[in-house]
Amino acid sequence: MDSTTPDPLIGATLDRRYVVESRVAGGGMATVYLAHDLRLDRRLALKVMHPSLAQDPDFVRRFINEAHSVAKLSHPSVVQVFDQGEDQGTVFLAMEYVPGRTLRDVLTAMGRLGPAEAARVMGPVLSALGAAHQAGMVHRDVKPENVLLTEDGGVKVADFGLARAVESAGQGMTKTGTLMGTAAYLAPEQIERGASDARSDVYASGVMFYELLTGEQPHTGDTPIAVAYKHVNEDVPRPSRMVAGVPQAIDDLVARATERDPRYRPGDAAQFHALLLQATGGGESGPHASFAAAAAGAGAAAAAPPPPEAPPAGPPGNGAGGTAPQGPPPEAAVSHTAVVGPPPGGAGGGNDTLIVQSGGGQGGFDGYDAYDDDPGAAPLWRRKSVLAVVAGVLAVVLLGSGWWYFAGRYTEVPDIVGKDQEAAQALLADSGLKMSLADGEVYSDDADPGQVGKASPAIGEQILPGETVTLQLSKGPRTVELPDVTGEPVENARKTLEDAGFATVEEEESESRDAAPGTVLSTDPEPEEMADREGAVHLTVSAGFDVPDVTGKKQDAARSELEQAGLTVAVESKPSDDVPKGEVMSQNPGGGTTVGTGDRVTITVSSGPKEIEIPDVRGKKVGQARKQLEELGFKVKVTKILGGDRVADYNPKGKAKKGDEIELIVTPFG
C-alpha cells in the first residue's frame, strides 16, 4: 500500500462502534480494513463497499439481503458475517477477521500443489459450499482469491453473496477488472444464459482444483471474452496432461466437475465433496487408501517394484542330466504373474531354470520350476493345465468381488422428487436408505409446494446402503405467473403477491385522476407475465391528485372546474358581510388536498350580508329609537314634521341588512 496516500477511513469510527485501524486489501467491489469492535472488544474485518456501488440503492438493498442470508450460515469453513451497517453513505460488513493468506498468495509463492495437498484444501472448500447449497445459497464467485488459509492451517471461504448483489445491480459484467477476475472460473451456462446454481459453483471449484494441481488456469486469453469463449466451446483438459503423477481418480473427478453440460456434473458441492472423499479414501482404509501415498510422491519418477524374494529351493533334481521339459510350453497361471529369472547362484548345475511367481500372494503358488523333477508326478502339461483352470476361476472370483465392491454394493437414489414425504420415505426404505429433512425450502419446477423438491445426493447417484438422503421440500417453481392486482388497494395487492411467494414488493406513487389514492395502477412485471419470485415486483400506486382551489370564484365557475376534475360537488350558502353574494367563501377539502376521482368537495357560497329584523320603535323618543337601531348596525335618518320628539312612524319595516338606512318620522303627535 502506498503510505503517502492518506485513507480517510483509517482512524474513523463507523456506526459509533467500529474503529478502523488499517487497510488490509482492496478489490474491484470493496476494500477490507482491520477494525476494533468497541462494544464486544474484539478485532474484526470491515468490508467497505466502493462508493460507486454504495450510491446504488438497488445494489445496497440486494447486498444487505444477501448479507442477512450469509449471517445465518454457520460453518467452520465459512467466513462469518457479524453485522451490516451504513454510516453517512459508507456501506460496510463487519466480518470475522482471518489472519493468514489467500489461496492465490499460496499459488503465487508455490506454483502448484501436490495432489494430496490440493485435495486437503478442496475438502473444506467443498464442505463450506455444500452447506451453502443445502441452505439454498449459491456463491457465484468461487476462485483462489476468495479462499483464505489461516495461520493454524484452516481453510475458509469468503465473499458469499457479494457477486449476486453486484450481478443483480447490473455491475458484474460491465467492469473489465471484475470480469477479468472471474472469467477464468465462469461456468458455460453463466456465460451463455446468465444462469447460475449450485452446479455453477461446482464448475468453478473444479477449475480451481485444476489450477491447484497444475499451477495454471485451464483456459487463458488476452481478454475476458476470449476466456469466456473457451469455457463455452472447449473442455477443461485433464490435469494429468499438464502434470505427471496425478492419480486417475482425481483426474476423473476434475473432468466430471468441469463438464460443460451441468447435467453431468455433481448436483452440488456436497456431492462433489463426497466424491472427493471417495477418490481419496476419506482418510480411512478402503479401495483408495493408497491415494495419500501416491499423492505424496507426485511428480517423482515411478519407482521400480522391489525385487521378489528368491523362491525356496526345489526338490533335488537330476542336475545336468535332467530331462527336457515335456508337453506344451509353460503359461502364466494367475493374473499379475511375473517372470523373475533364475535364482541366485545358478542352481541346477548351470541349467537355466525358469521360475514363475504369482503376484499378490494369492493361493499357495509361491513358485515352481519348469522341469519335471519328480518322475512319479503327473506330466507337467497336465499340472499346468490344472493351474490355468484354477487361475481362471480365481480371476473370475476376483473380478466379481471387485465389481461388487466398486459397483454392486452401491444402490441408486430413487426418483423421489415430486413425491410427498411419506411416499419418499417408503421409496428410500425400499432401497435400503435413510431419510432426513433439511431446513428451508427450495424452488422446483418438478414438485408442488410441500412435495420433495431436491435430494442430496441427487436422484440416480450411487451410494452405499444405509446412507442418508437429505430432502428439501419444494416451494414450487421459481418462475410463476404474476397475479393481476391492478385496481386493488395496495395492502390487498401486497398480501396477494406475498402469498404467491414474491418477498420483495416495491411501491411508487403516481398522480392519477382515474383511481382512488392507494389503488394499484400497474405492475412490473405485467399481470400474468412469468416472473421470478426471487426478483422484485414493482407496483405503481395511485397518489390521487390535488383538488383545485376555487375560493373567490363565482359559484357556477367553481362547480364547473371541480366537476371537470372528476369530483362530486355539493353547495352550501351562508351570509357574509365581507364576501359578495354568489362567490365561494370556502371549500372542503381545501385546495391542494390529495383526493381521488369521485371524491366529494363541498363549496360554501356567500348569500350576501345577513338581514336583521327591524324593531318597532314607534312611540319612543327619538334618542332611544336612534340608539337601538344603531346598535343593530343600521344607519338612522330622522325626519321631523311640525316638531315634536317622539317617533310616529319608521321605514322600512320587516328586515334589513346591516348598514341599511332606517328613516324615523317624528311629529308632535307621536
MOVEN-V142212 format. One record per backbone hydrogen bond with DSSP energy under -0.5 kcal/mol. NH is the residue of the N-H (numbers start at 1). CO is the residue of the C=O. If there is no record, write none. Layout:
nh=<NH,NH>
co=<CO,CO>
This chain:
nh=<3,5,6,8,10,11,12,14,14,16,17,18,19,19,20,20,21,22,24,25,27,31,32,33,34,35,36,37,38,38,41,42,44,45,46,47,47,48,48,49,49,50,53,54,55,56,57,60,61,62,63,64,65,66,67,68,69,70,71,72,72,73,74,75,78,79,82,82,83,85,87,90,91,92,93,94,95,95,96,98,99,101,103,103,104,106,107,108,109,110,111,112,113,118,119,120,121,122,123,124,125,126,127,128,129,130,131,132,133,134,135,136,137,146,147,148,148,149,150,150,151,153,156,157,158,162,163,165,166,167,168,169,170,171,172,174,175,176,179,180,181,182,182,183,185,186,186,190,191,192,193,194,194,195,200,201,202,203,204,205,206,207,208,209,210,211,212,213,214,215,227,228,229,230,231,232,233,234,236,241,242,243,246,251,252,253,254,255,256,257,258,259,262,264,265,272,273,274,275,276,277,278,279,280,281,281,282,283,284,289,291,292,294,295,296,297,298,300,321,322,337,338,340,340,341,346,350,351,353,355,356,357,358,361,362,365,366,368,373,375,377,383,384,385,386,387,388,389,390,391,392,393,394,395,396,397,398,399,400,401,402,403,404,405,406,407,408,409,410,411,413,416,418,419,424,425,426,427,428,429,430,431,432,433,434,436,438,438,442,444,450,451,452,453,454,456,460,461,463,463,465,466,467,469,470,470,471,472,474,475,475,480,480,482,485,487,488,490,493,494,495,496,497,498,499,500,501,502,503,503,504,505,506,508,510,512,518,519,520,521,522,524,528,529,531,533,533,535,537,538,538,539,539,540,541,541,542,543,545,547,550,552,553,555,558,559,560,561,562,563,564,565,566,567,568,570,572,574,576,582,583,584,585,585,586,588,592,593,595,598,599,601,602,603,603,604,605,605,606,607,612,614,615,617,619,620,622,625,626,627,628,629,630,631,632,633,634,635,637,639,640,641,641,646,647,648,648,649,651,655,656,658,659,660,662,663,663,664,664,665,666,666,667,668,670>
co=<1,2,4,6,7,20,9,12,18,13,14,14,17,36,12,18,34,34,32,32,30,48,25,46,22,44,19,42,17,36,37,37,35,95,33,45,93,31,46,47,91,29,50,50,51,53,55,56,57,58,59,60,61,62,63,64,65,66,67,68,69,70,72,73,75,157,80,94,94,92,90,87,89,85,47,83,45,93,80,96,97,149,144,147,144,102,103,104,105,106,107,110,212,114,115,116,117,118,119,120,121,122,123,124,125,126,127,128,129,130,131,133,132,143,144,146,156,101,148,154,99,150,148,77,146,159,159,161,162,163,164,165,167,166,166,171,171,174,175,176,177,178,179,179,182,182,183,187,187,188,189,189,190,189,197,197,198,199,200,201,202,203,204,205,206,207,208,209,210,211,223,224,225,226,227,228,229,230,258,238,239,239,243,247,248,249,250,251,252,253,254,256,260,261,262,268,269,270,271,272,273,274,275,276,277,278,277,280,281,286,288,289,290,291,292,293,295,297,318,319,334,357,338,355,355,343,346,348,351,353,368,338,365,358,359,362,364,356,371,373,374,379,380,381,382,383,384,385,386,387,388,389,390,391,392,393,394,395,396,397,398,399,400,401,402,403,403,404,407,463,461,414,452,416,420,421,422,423,424,425,426,427,429,428,467,469,436,471,473,476,474,448,419,472,472,470,413,458,411,461,409,432,464,434,456,468,436,454,451,442,476,478,531,529,483,520,485,518,489,490,491,492,493,494,495,496,498,497,501,533,535,503,537,539,541,544,542,516,488,540,540,538,482,526,480,478,531,532,504,524,536,506,537,522,508,539,519,510,595,593,548,584,550,582,554,555,556,557,558,559,560,561,563,562,599,601,603,605,608,606,580,553,583,604,604,602,547,590,545,566,596,568,588,570,601,586,572,603,583,574,656,654,613,615,647,617,645,621,622,623,624,625,626,627,628,630,629,660,662,664,638,643,666,667,620,646,665,665,663,653,612,610,633,657,635,651,661,637,662,649,639,664,646,641,667>
